[in-house]
Amino acid sequence: MPALDETRTHLLSASQKASHRASSAWSGFSNFALQDNVLEVAVGLILAAAFTTVVTSFVSDIVMPVLALLPFIDRNFDEKFAVLRRGSGYKEGGYTTVKMALEDGAVVMSYGTFINKVFNFFGIGISLYIIANVYTWVSNDAVIKNTVKCKFCRKRISEKAQRCVNCTSWQDGREEQTN
């Protein structure tokens, strides 16, 4: 039965090609996904997400209550809002919550939520700055690099640079000297 042997040969050949393609695809994916920098980015993103929740909790649960002690600031910033256009069910007393105003169809500017997010942003920024300084102090490896402006192109470069990476001018004054 030559037809059966020929079909079997084609099936074996197709099977080997499919296996080779799958192996090649897996090898390519693993080479990409398991590179050092990809893993570092993934770990960094996971840590950043966890760090963000910690800082958000710090701002909401620790900083905001302390700020609420000031006479001109209310504890619940998220419920600070301004009604830009009233909804159909607006009553003389106004809306007491953002949710009530939105359910009524009012156009609302929630400036309290924005203020809370600004506090979170500064909390994250200050926390990262402190962590960078502690890391520099512990490891003697500077994370925060001091920069200066190039005299010629005005771009920021390392304060230790002898030449500007942007315009290649010398930073020690050689180009200012006339012969």
C-alpha positions as CSV (number, residue, x, y, z in Angstrom):
1,M,0.0,0.0,0.0
2,P,2.1,2.9,-1.3
3,A,-0.6,5.5,-0.5
4,L,-0.6,4.6,3.2
5,D,3.2,4.8,3.5
6,E,3.2,8.1,1.6
7,T,0.5,9.6,3.9
8,R,2.4,8.4,6.9
9,T,5.6,10.0,5.7
10,H,3.8,13.3,5.1
11,L,2.2,13.2,8.6
12,L,5.6,12.5,10.2
13,S,7.2,15.3,8.2
14,A,4.4,17.7,9.2
15,S,4.7,16.6,12.8
16,Q,8.4,17.2,12.9
17,K,8.0,20.7,11.3
18,A,5.3,21.6,13.8
19,S,7.4,20.4,16.6
20,H,10.4,22.4,15.3
21,R,8.3,25.5,14.9
22,A,6.8,25.2,18.5
23,S,10.3,24.6,19.9
24,S,11.7,27.6,18.0
25,A,8.8,29.8,19.2
26,W,9.2,28.7,22.8
27,S,13.0,29.2,22.6
28,G,12.5,32.7,21.2
29,F,9.9,33.6,23.8
30,S,12.0,32.3,26.7
31,N,15.1,34.2,25.4
32,F,13.0,37.4,25.3
33,A,11.1,36.9,28.6
34,L,13.9,35.6,30.7
35,Q,16.5,38.3,29.8
36,D,17.8,40.2,32.8
37,N,16.4,43.5,31.9
38,V,12.9,42.2,31.2
39,L,12.8,40.4,34.6
40,E,14.1,43.5,36.3
41,V,11.4,45.7,34.7
42,A,8.7,43.2,35.7
43,V,10.0,43.0,39.3
44,G,10.2,46.8,39.4
45,L,6.7,47.2,38.2
46,I,5.4,44.8,40.8
47,L,7.3,46.6,43.5
48,A,6.1,50.0,42.3
49,A,2.5,48.9,42.4
50,A,2.9,47.6,46.0
51,F,4.8,50.8,46.9
52,T,2.1,53.0,45.5
53,T,-0.6,51.3,47.7
54,V,1.6,51.8,50.7
55,V,2.1,55.5,50.0
56,T,-1.6,55.9,49.2
57,S,-2.5,54.4,52.5
58,F,0.2,56.6,54.3
59,V,-1.3,59.7,52.7
60,S,-4.9,58.8,53.3
61,D,-4.6,57.3,56.8
62,I,-1.7,59.3,58.3
63,V,-1.1,62.6,56.6
64,M,-4.7,63.6,55.9
65,P,-5.9,63.1,59.5
66,V,-3.0,65.3,60.6
67,L,-3.9,67.9,58.0
68,A,-7.6,67.7,59.1
69,L,-6.5,69.3,62.4
70,L,-5.9,72.5,60.6
71,P,-9.1,74.7,60.8
72,F,-9.4,75.4,57.1
73,I,-9.0,71.7,55.9
74,D,-11.6,69.0,56.1
75,R,-10.7,65.4,56.7
76,N,-12.6,64.0,53.8
77,F,-11.0,65.6,50.7
78,D,-12.6,63.1,48.3
79,E,-16.0,64.7,49.0
80,K,-14.9,68.2,48.2
81,F,-16.6,69.2,44.9
82,A,-18.1,72.0,43.0
83,V,-21.3,71.7,41.0
84,L,-20.8,73.2,37.6
85,R,-24.3,72.4,36.3
86,R,-27.2,71.2,38.4
87,G,-29.0,68.0,37.7
88,S,-32.8,67.6,37.2
89,G,-33.5,66.7,40.9
90,Y,-31.5,69.6,42.4
91,K,-33.0,70.9,45.7
92,E,-32.3,74.1,47.5
93,G,-30.0,72.5,50.0
94,G,-27.6,71.2,47.3
95,Y,-25.9,67.9,47.0
96,T,-24.1,66.4,50.0
97,T,-22.0,63.9,48.2
98,V,-20.3,63.6,44.8
99,K,-22.2,60.3,44.2
100,M,-25.5,62.0,44.8
101,A,-24.7,64.8,42.4
102,L,-23.5,62.4,39.7
103,E,-26.5,60.2,40.1
104,D,-28.7,63.3,39.6
105,G,-26.9,64.1,36.4
106,A,-25.1,67.1,37.6
107,V,-21.7,68.2,36.1
108,V,-19.3,68.0,39.0
109,M,-15.7,69.2,39.4
110,S,-14.2,66.9,42.2
111,Y,-11.3,69.1,43.2
112,G,-10.9,67.2,46.5
113,T,-10.0,64.0,44.7
114,F,-7.4,65.9,42.7
115,I,-5.9,67.4,45.9
116,N,-5.7,64.0,47.4
117,K,-3.9,62.6,44.3
118,V,-1.5,65.5,44.4
119,F,-0.7,64.6,48.0
120,N,-0.2,61.0,46.9
121,F,2.2,62.1,44.1
122,F,4.3,64.2,46.4
123,G,4.3,61.4,49.0
124,I,5.6,58.9,46.4
125,G,8.2,61.4,45.2
126,I,9.5,62.3,48.6
127,S,9.5,58.6,49.6
128,L,11.5,57.6,46.5
129,Y,13.9,60.5,47.1
130,I,14.5,59.3,50.7
131,I,14.9,55.7,49.5
132,A,17.5,56.8,46.9
133,N,19.4,58.8,49.5
134,V,19.4,55.8,52.0
135,Y,20.6,53.5,49.2
136,T,23.4,55.9,48.3
137,W,24.4,56.2,51.9
138,V,24.4,52.4,52.4
139,S,26.0,51.3,49.2
140,N,28.1,54.4,48.2
141,D,26.6,54.1,44.7
142,A,25.0,57.4,43.8
143,V,21.5,57.0,42.4
144,I,20.9,60.7,42.2
145,K,23.4,62.3,39.9
146,N,24.1,66.0,40.1
147,T,23.9,67.8,36.7
148,V,24.9,71.2,35.4
149,K,24.0,73.0,32.2
150,C,26.4,73.0,29.3
151,K,27.8,76.5,28.7
152,F,27.1,76.2,24.9
153,C,24.0,74.2,24.3
154,R,22.4,74.7,27.7
155,K,21.4,70.9,28.0
156,R,21.9,69.1,31.3
157,I,25.0,67.0,31.6
158,S,26.8,65.3,34.5
159,E,28.8,67.7,36.7
160,K,31.8,65.3,36.2
161,A,31.7,65.4,32.4
162,Q,34.6,66.9,30.6
163,R,32.8,67.1,27.3
164,C,29.1,67.7,26.6
165,V,27.4,64.6,25.2
166,N,25.0,66.8,23.2
167,C,27.2,69.3,21.5
168,T,30.7,67.8,22.3
169,S,32.1,71.1,23.6
170,W,34.8,70.9,26.2
171,Q,33.6,72.0,29.7
172,D,37.0,73.1,31.0
173,G,37.2,76.3,29.0
174,R,39.3,75.1,26.0
175,E,36.9,76.4,23.5
176,E,36.7,79.9,25.1
177,Q,40.4,80.4,24.8
178,T,41.6,82.3,21.7
179,N,45.0,81.8,20.1
